[in-house]
Amino acid sequence: MKKQSILLAAICLMNLLLPLGNLKAQSKPNSQTIFNELAQKDSVLFKAVYNCEVDKIDGILSKDFMFYHDGGYFGETSSESSAQFKTNLQKNFCDRGIKVKRQLVKGSLQVIVVNEEKATQSGVQRFYMGEKLVEESKFSRVWQKQKGLWKMTQELDYLVNTKFASRTEGNKLYNEIAHMDSVLFNAFNTQDQETIKNVFDPSLEFYHDKGGLTNYTQNIDSFKTLFANNNGLNRKLVEGSMEVYPVKDYGAIEVGEHTFCHKENGRDDCGTFKFLHIWQKKDGVWKITRVASYDH
């Protein structure tokens, strides 16, 4: 009789504990559901960015959102608040009519659920202007539920620079100059005059086999006129053509070939030319002091 009482008590205790166990299991966040919700948010965000629907971005970003962009091994890290992010999008792309297409690398998206109201999301993305790849980066985000809605509170993008990865360990100087070349001509292709002004040194001497010698001010004025024509001029470095040589106690020499294309009567008109850049590194900052453009 005593054994039966003990057995009955044990069964009752199990019956009491089982619902608690089920309740605990049900309280765990559904990872797949959250993955799908955040993937949808990702899609909505970049559709809004591409279409310059700035107001819709407010439905994705929290009021205290911060965006960090890491320029990779040799670039600086910049930060933007939610307001700055939207202002820069409007000024640098929407007002200029520049469309940047973003592609999420298939299979790269990951979500780590912290709890029911917090999760991280990461992946690899590529940005294109037309058919030209202008950036590949790894992104990492923090999402939080606010009043029942998922809001992005933070994002860090890390520039991958995949095309230079094979050179990283073998030649640091090569990669620094390759990065600066990319910075300069991404600015050229997007008509970012401020970046161009900062990459060229005020002491610039530009030697052109057809146009002769020009200085810093003359070249900046030429860029303004060129961009005002808005004929879609863009530059692409000829793959494998770039060479970099050190200059003792000064900087580096970069030589290579690049192709410039623009629209002429609705068709691409392209030419490939040779160039030489002399870079000076002063106080940790690279600037071009001399340019030779030839074989036109």
C-alpha positions as a LaTeX table, in Angstrom:
\begin{tabular}{lrrr}
\hline
Residue & $x$ (\AA) & $y$ (\AA) & $z$ (\AA) \\
\hline
Met1 & 0.00 & 0.00 & 0.00 \\
Lys2 & 2.87 & 2.33 & 0.86 \\
Lys3 & 4.57 & 1.56 & $-2.49$ \\
Gln4 & 1.35 & 2.30 & $-4.36$ \\
Ser5 & 1.04 & 5.66 & $-2.56$ \\
Ile6 & 4.62 & 6.58 & $-3.52$ \\
Leu7 & 4.00 & 5.56 & $-7.16$ \\
Leu8 & 0.77 & 7.58 & $-7.26$ \\
Ala9 & 2.57 & 10.64 & $-5.85$ \\
Ala10 & 5.31 & 10.30 & $-8.46$ \\
Ile11 & 2.76 & 10.13 & $-11.28$ \\
Cys12 & 1.00 & 13.22 & $-9.95$ \\
Leu13 & 4.30 & 15.08 & $-9.73$ \\
Met14 & 5.14 & 14.15 & $-13.34$ \\
Asn15 & 1.73 & 15.36 & $-14.47$ \\
Leu16 & 2.39 & 18.68 & $-12.78$ \\
Leu17 & 5.89 & 19.06 & $-14.27$ \\
Leu18 & 5.04 & 18.05 & $-17.86$ \\
Pro19 & 2.93 & 21.16 & $-18.59$ \\
Leu20 & 5.75 & 23.34 & $-17.22$ \\
Gly21 & 8.19 & 21.60 & $-19.51$ \\
Asn22 & 5.91 & 22.10 & $-22.49$ \\
Leu23 & 5.42 & 25.76 & $-21.56$ \\
Lys24 & 9.18 & 26.28 & $-21.47$ \\
Ala25 & 9.60 & 24.63 & $-24.87$ \\
Gln26 & 6.84 & 26.75 & $-26.37$ \\
Ser27 & 8.43 & 29.95 & $-25.02$ \\
Lys28 & 11.61 & 29.39 & $-27.04$ \\
Pro29 & 11.68 & 31.64 & $-30.12$ \\
Asn30 & 11.06 & 29.96 & $-33.46$ \\
Ser31 & 14.39 & 30.46 & $-35.25$ \\
Gln32 & 13.05 & 29.74 & $-38.73$ \\
Thr33 & 10.19 & 32.21 & $-38.30$ \\
Ile34 & 12.56 & 34.95 & $-37.17$ \\
Phe35 & 14.97 & 34.10 & $-40.02$ \\
Asn36 & 12.14 & 34.55 & $-42.53$ \\
Glu37 & 10.92 & 37.78 & $-40.91$ \\
Leu38 & 14.39 & 39.36 & $-40.97$ \\
Ala39 & 15.07 & 38.14 & $-44.52$ \\
Gln40 & 11.86 & 39.89 & $-45.58$ \\
Lys41 & 12.98 & 43.05 & $-43.76$ \\
Asp42 & 16.31 & 42.88 & $-45.63$ \\
Ser43 & 14.45 & 42.69 & $-48.95$ \\
Val44 & 12.14 & 45.59 & $-48.09$ \\
Leu45 & 15.06 & 47.77 & $-46.96$ \\
Phe46 & 17.09 & 47.43 & $-50.14$ \\
Lys47 & 14.07 & 47.77 & $-52.38$ \\
Ala48 & 13.42 & 51.08 & $-50.62$ \\
Val49 & 17.08 & 52.10 & $-51.01$ \\
Tyr50 & 17.12 & 51.21 & $-54.73$ \\
Asn51 & 13.87 & 53.09 & $-55.40$ \\
Cys52 & 14.91 & 56.01 & $-53.15$ \\
Glu53 & 11.81 & 55.53 & $-50.98$ \\
Val54 & 13.53 & 57.17 & $-48.03$ \\
Asp55 & 10.36 & 57.37 & $-45.90$ \\
Lys56 & 9.99 & 53.58 & $-45.98$ \\
Ile57 & 13.44 & 53.20 & $-44.42$ \\
Asp58 & 12.01 & 54.62 & $-41.16$ \\
Gly59 & 9.91 & 51.45 & $-40.90$ \\
Ile60 & 13.09 & 49.36 & $-40.80$ \\
Leu61 & 15.65 & 51.38 & $-38.82$ \\
Ser62 & 15.35 & 52.29 & $-35.16$ \\
Lys63 & 15.60 & 55.94 & $-34.16$ \\
Asp64 & 19.01 & 55.29 & $-32.55$ \\
Phe65 & 20.29 & 53.22 & $-35.52$ \\
Met66 & 24.04 & 53.45 & $-36.25$ \\
Phe67 & 25.72 & 52.36 & $-39.50$ \\
Tyr68 & 29.45 & 51.54 & $-39.56$ \\
His69 & 31.40 & 51.00 & $-42.79$ \\
Asp70 & 34.82 & 49.37 & $-42.41$ \\
Gly71 & 37.06 & 50.03 & $-45.41$ \\
Gly72 & 38.96 & 46.76 & $-45.02$ \\
Tyr73 & 42.67 & 46.28 & $-44.29$ \\
Phe74 & 43.76 & 49.72 & $-45.48$ \\
Gly75 & 40.60 & 51.80 & $-45.28$ \\
Glu76 & 39.15 & 53.78 & $-42.41$ \\
Thr77 & 35.92 & 53.00 & $-40.55$ \\
Ser78 & 33.15 & 55.58 & $-40.87$ \\
Ser79 & 29.92 & 55.91 & $-38.90$ \\
Glu80 & 26.51 & 57.36 & $-39.69$ \\
Ser81 & 23.38 & 57.90 & $-37.64$ \\
Ser82 & 19.97 & 57.06 & $-39.07$ \\
Ala83 & 19.46 & 60.67 & $-40.16$ \\
Gln84 & 22.92 & 60.88 & $-41.75$ \\
Phe85 & 22.38 & 57.55 & $-43.55$ \\
Lys86 & 19.18 & 58.83 & $-45.17$ \\
Thr87 & 20.64 & 62.25 & $-45.97$ \\
Asn88 & 23.69 & 60.74 & $-47.67$ \\
Leu89 & 21.51 & 58.32 & $-49.63$ \\
Gln90 & 19.39 & 61.21 & $-50.86$ \\
Lys91 & 22.33 & 63.49 & $-51.70$ \\
Asn92 & 24.78 & 61.01 & $-53.21$ \\
Phe93 & 22.40 & 58.75 & $-55.12$ \\
Cys94 & 18.75 & 59.82 & $-55.29$ \\
Asp95 & 19.35 & 63.47 & $-56.21$ \\
Arg96 & 21.87 & 62.40 & $-58.86$ \\
Gly97 & 19.67 & 59.71 & $-60.34$ \\
Ile98 & 22.32 & 57.07 & $-59.59$ \\
Lys99 & 20.98 & 53.54 & $-59.15$ \\
Val100 & 23.02 & 51.04 & $-57.14$ \\
Lys101 & 21.81 & 47.46 & $-57.33$ \\
Arg102 & 22.46 & 45.26 & $-54.30$ \\
Gln103 & 22.76 & 41.47 & $-54.56$ \\
Leu104 & 22.71 & 39.18 & $-51.54$ \\
Val105 & 25.12 & 36.27 & $-52.09$ \\
Lys106 & 23.03 & 33.12 & $-52.19$ \\
Gly107 & 23.33 & 30.96 & $-49.08$ \\
Ser108 & 25.31 & 33.56 & $-47.10$ \\
Leu109 & 22.45 & 34.88 & $-44.94$ \\
Gln110 & 22.60 & 33.74 & $-41.29$ \\
Val111 & 20.49 & 34.63 & $-38.25$ \\
Ile112 & 21.40 & 34.02 & $-34.61$ \\
Val113 & 18.45 & 34.35 & $-32.27$ \\
Val114 & 19.45 & 35.81 & $-28.90$ \\
Asn115 & 15.92 & 35.77 & $-27.50$ \\
Glu116 & 12.37 & 36.56 & $-28.60$ \\
Glu117 & 13.20 & 40.26 & $-28.92$ \\
Lys118 & 16.79 & 40.30 & $-30.15$ \\
Ala119 & 18.68 & 38.67 & $-33.03$ \\
Thr120 & 21.77 & 39.16 & $-35.20$ \\
Gln121 & 21.83 & 38.81 & $-38.98$ \\
Ser122 & 24.90 & 38.48 & $-41.21$ \\
Gly123 & 25.71 & 37.76 & $-44.83$ \\
Val124 & 27.71 & 38.77 & $-47.92$ \\
Gln125 & 26.46 & 41.40 & $-50.35$ \\
Arg126 & 27.57 & 42.86 & $-53.68$ \\
Phe127 & 26.75 & 46.30 & $-55.06$ \\
Tyr128 & 26.63 & 47.06 & $-58.78$ \\
Met129 & 26.38 & 50.24 & $-60.84$ \\
Gly130 & 25.00 & 48.93 & $-64.09$ \\
Glu131 & 26.96 & 45.73 & $-64.66$ \\
Lys132 & 30.07 & 46.96 & $-62.80$ \\
Leu133 & 30.80 & 45.52 & $-59.36$ \\
Val134 & 31.72 & 48.44 & $-57.09$ \\
Glu135 & 31.73 & 46.75 & $-53.68$ \\
Glu136 & 31.64 & 43.36 & $-52.02$ \\
Ser137 & 31.20 & 43.38 & $-48.26$ \\
Lys138 & 30.30 & 41.25 & $-45.27$ \\
Phe139 & 27.52 & 42.74 & $-43.16$ \\
Ser140 & 26.52 & 42.13 & $-39.56$ \\
Arg141 & 23.35 & 43.58 & $-38.01$ \\
Val142 & 21.61 & 43.76 & $-34.66$ \\
Trp143 & 17.79 & 43.59 & $-34.67$ \\
Gln144 & 15.49 & 44.31 & $-31.74$ \\
Lys145 & 11.73 & 44.12 & $-31.37$ \\
Gln146 & 10.24 & 47.49 & $-30.52$ \\
Lys147 & 6.49 & 47.69 & $-29.93$ \\
Gly148 & 6.11 & 44.31 & $-31.61$ \\
Leu149 & 8.08 & 45.24 & $-34.75$ \\
Trp150 & 11.62 & 44.21 & $-35.71$ \\
Lys151 & 13.91 & 47.25 & $-36.00$ \\
Met152 & 17.55 & 47.33 & $-37.05$ \\
Thr153 & 19.60 & 49.10 & $-34.38$ \\
Gln154 & 23.11 & 48.62 & $-35.78$ \\
Glu155 & 24.90 & 47.50 & $-38.93$ \\
Leu156 & 28.59 & 46.97 & $-39.66$ \\
Asp157 & 29.73 & 46.45 & $-43.27$ \\
Tyr158 & 33.27 & 45.15 & $-43.79$ \\
Leu159 & 34.80 & 45.68 & $-47.24$ \\
Val160 & 36.00 & 42.33 & $-48.60$ \\
Asn161 & 38.20 & 43.49 & $-51.54$ \\
Thr162 & 38.07 & 39.96 & $-52.94$ \\
Lys163 & 39.95 & 40.79 & $-56.14$ \\
Phe164 & 43.04 & 41.81 & $-54.16$ \\
Ala165 & 42.97 & 38.99 & $-51.61$ \\
Ser166 & 45.65 & 36.90 & $-53.33$ \\
Arg167 & 48.15 & 39.75 & $-52.95$ \\
Thr168 & 47.49 & 40.56 & $-49.29$ \\
Glu169 & 50.22 & 38.57 & $-47.59$ \\
Gly170 & 52.82 & 38.88 & $-50.35$ \\
Asn171 & 52.80 & 42.60 & $-51.01$ \\
Lys172 & 51.27 & 45.06 & $-48.58$ \\
Leu173 & 52.25 & 48.09 & $-50.68$ \\
Tyr174 & 50.55 & 46.66 & $-53.76$ \\
Asn175 & 47.30 & 46.25 & $-51.85$ \\
Glu176 & 47.43 & 49.74 & $-50.37$ \\
Ile177 & 47.83 & 51.30 & $-53.82$ \\
Ala178 & 45.24 & 48.95 & $-55.35$ \\
His179 & 42.79 & 50.09 & $-52.68$ \\
Met180 & 43.54 & 53.77 & $-53.32$ \\
Asp181 & 43.16 & 53.26 & $-57.07$ \\
Ser182 & 39.74 & 51.76 & $-56.34$ \\
Val183 & 38.80 & 54.68 & $-54.06$ \\
Leu184 & 39.78 & 57.25 & $-56.71$ \\
Phe185 & 38.00 & 55.67 & $-59.64$ \\
Asn186 & 34.90 & 54.58 & $-57.74$ \\
Ala187 & 34.64 & 58.30 & $-56.96$ \\
Phe188 & 35.20 & 59.09 & $-60.65$ \\
Asn189 & 32.52 & 56.63 & $-61.77$ \\
Thr190 & 30.01 & 57.99 & $-59.23$ \\
Gln191 & 30.96 & 61.65 & $-59.88$ \\
Asp192 & 32.05 & 62.13 & $-56.26$ \\
Gln193 & 34.05 & 65.34 & $-56.64$ \\
Glu194 & 34.88 & 65.73 & $-52.93$ \\
Thr195 & 36.69 & 62.38 & $-52.78$ \\
Ile196 & 38.59 & 63.18 & $-55.98$ \\
Lys197 & 39.70 & 66.51 & $-54.49$ \\
Asn198 & 41.02 & 64.70 & $-51.42$ \\
Val199 & 42.91 & 61.99 & $-53.33$ \\
Phe200 & 44.81 & 64.46 & $-55.52$ \\
Asp201 & 47.45 & 66.58 & $-53.77$ \\
Pro202 & 47.25 & 70.38 & $-54.27$ \\
Ser203 & 50.76 & 70.21 & $-55.76$ \\
Leu204 & 49.47 & 67.92 & $-58.55$ \\
Glu205 & 51.16 & 67.96 & $-61.96$ \\
Phe206 & 49.18 & 66.11 & $-64.63$ \\
Tyr207 & 51.01 & 65.26 & $-67.88$ \\
His208 & 48.80 & 64.27 & $-70.83$ \\
Asp209 & 50.34 & 63.29 & $-74.16$ \\
Lys210 & 47.65 & 65.20 & $-76.05$ \\
Gly211 & 46.65 & 67.90 & $-73.58$ \\
Gly212 & 50.02 & 68.87 & $-72.09$ \\
Leu213 & 50.69 & 69.86 & $-68.47$ \\
Thr214 & 47.90 & 70.92 & $-66.08$ \\
Asn215 & 47.76 & 71.65 & $-62.35$ \\
Tyr216 & 45.42 & 70.72 & $-59.48$ \\
Thr217 & 42.90 & 73.53 & $-59.99$ \\
Gln218 & 42.70 & 72.99 & $-63.74$ \\
Asn219 & 42.00 & 69.29 & $-63.26$ \\
Ile220 & 39.32 & 69.81 & $-60.62$ \\
Asp221 & 37.61 & 72.30 & $-62.96$ \\
Ser222 & 37.87 & 69.75 & $-65.79$ \\
Phe223 & 36.17 & 67.10 & $-63.65$ \\
Lys224 & 33.30 & 69.53 & $-62.89$ \\
Thr225 & 32.79 & 70.15 & $-66.62$ \\
Leu226 & 33.10 & 66.47 & $-67.44$ \\
Phe227 & 30.50 & 65.42 & $-64.86$ \\
Ala228 & 28.16 & 68.22 & $-65.94$ \\
Asn229 & 28.03 & 66.64 & $-69.42$ \\
Asn230 & 26.73 & 63.46 & $-67.74$ \\
Asn231 & 27.51 & 61.18 & $-70.69$ \\
Gly232 & 27.99 & 58.08 & $-68.53$ \\
Leu233 & 31.78 & 58.15 & $-68.66$ \\
Asn234 & 33.29 & 55.38 & $-66.54$ \\
Arg235 & 36.71 & 53.87 & $-65.98$ \\
Lys236 & 37.74 & 50.24 & $-65.57$ \\
Leu237 & 41.22 & 49.02 & $-64.71$ \\
Val238 & 42.53 & 46.45 & $-67.20$ \\
Glu239 & 42.82 & 43.26 & $-65.17$ \\
Gly240 & 46.41 & 42.18 & $-64.53$ \\
Ser241 & 47.92 & 45.41 & $-65.90$ \\
Met242 & 48.68 & 47.20 & $-62.63$ \\
Glu243 & 52.23 & 47.25 & $-61.27$ \\
Val244 & 53.41 & 48.97 & $-58.10$ \\
Tyr245 & 56.97 & 49.99 & $-57.15$ \\
Pro246 & 58.19 & 51.60 & $-53.90$ \\
Val247 & 59.81 & 55.03 & $-53.81$ \\
Lys248 & 62.14 & 55.31 & $-50.81$ \\
Asp249 & 61.05 & 57.80 & $-48.12$ \\
Tyr250 & 58.26 & 59.06 & $-50.36$ \\
Gly251 & 55.62 & 56.58 & $-51.50$ \\
Ala252 & 55.01 & 54.51 & $-54.60$ \\
Ile253 & 54.76 & 54.44 & $-58.39$ \\
Glu254 & 51.70 & 52.85 & $-59.97$ \\
Val255 & 51.59 & 51.97 & $-63.67$ \\
Gly256 & 48.89 & 50.21 & $-65.64$ \\
Glu257 & 46.24 & 50.39 & $-68.32$ \\
His258 & 42.62 & 51.43 & $-68.01$ \\
Thr259 & 39.59 & 51.58 & $-70.26$ \\
Phe260 & 37.22 & 54.55 & $-70.41$ \\
Cys261 & 33.74 & 54.20 & $-71.92$ \\
His262 & 30.96 & 56.68 & $-72.59$ \\
Lys263 & 27.75 & 56.77 & $-74.60$ \\
Glu264 & 27.98 & 58.07 & $-78.15$ \\
Asn265 & 24.79 & 58.03 & $-80.24$ \\
Gly266 & 23.34 & 55.44 & $-77.87$ \\
Arg267 & 26.32 & 53.09 & $-78.13$ \\
Asp268 & 29.38 & 52.51 & $-75.93$ \\
Asp269 & 32.49 & 54.30 & $-77.17$ \\
Cys270 & 35.58 & 52.94 & $-75.39$ \\
Gly271 & 39.32 & 53.52 & $-75.42$ \\
Thr272 & 42.18 & 51.86 & $-73.51$ \\
Phe273 & 45.15 & 53.97 & $-72.42$ \\
Lys274 & 48.27 & 53.76 & $-70.25$ \\
Phe275 & 48.87 & 55.67 & $-67.03$ \\
Leu276 & 51.49 & 56.35 & $-64.37$ \\
His277 & 50.62 & 57.67 & $-60.91$ \\
Ile278 & 53.12 & 58.82 & $-58.30$ \\
Trp279 & 51.69 & 58.46 & $-54.80$ \\
Gln280 & 53.01 & 60.20 & $-51.69$ \\
Lys281 & 52.25 & 58.91 & $-48.20$ \\
Lys282 & 52.25 & 61.78 & $-45.72$ \\
Asp283 & 51.07 & 61.40 & $-42.13$ \\
Gly284 & 49.60 & 58.02 & $-43.06$ \\
Val285 & 47.50 & 59.41 & $-45.94$ \\
Trp286 & 48.05 & 58.54 & $-49.62$ \\
Lys287 & 47.74 & 61.31 & $-52.24$ \\
Ile288 & 48.63 & 61.51 & $-55.93$ \\
Thr289 & 51.21 & 64.20 & $-56.70$ \\
Arg290 & 52.05 & 63.35 & $-60.33$ \\
Val291 & 50.09 & 61.74 & $-63.19$ \\
Ala292 & 51.20 & 60.76 & $-66.68$ \\
Ser293 & 48.43 & 59.71 & $-69.09$ \\
Tyr294 & 49.63 & 58.53 & $-72.49$ \\
Asp295 & 49.20 & 56.28 & $-75.54$ \\
His296 & 45.93 & 58.00 & $-76.53$ \\
\hline
\end{tabular}
